Amino acid sequence: EEEKVLLEFPTNNSTQIKNTKENYSQESNIRVKIKPSLIEDLIVHPSVFYKATNIDTLIREICQNK
């Protein structure tokens, strides 16, 4: 099992992260723990960051781009 690393990226304006009560403003960053093997996919597909409006979407986009 790979050790996960922490990624940080900007949210869309008023993004709400599922399963939390927090709303993030445009200036906020989301911190996400992810397996290192997936980071390459994010570099290849940086638009994943901007399409994702919540963590579920982010994970789904990463998996679709693998």
Buried (B, 14 or more C-beta within 10 A) or exposed (E): EEEEEEBEBBBBEEBBBEEEEEEBEEEBEBEBEBEEEBEEBBEEBEEBBEEBBBBEBBBBBBEEEE
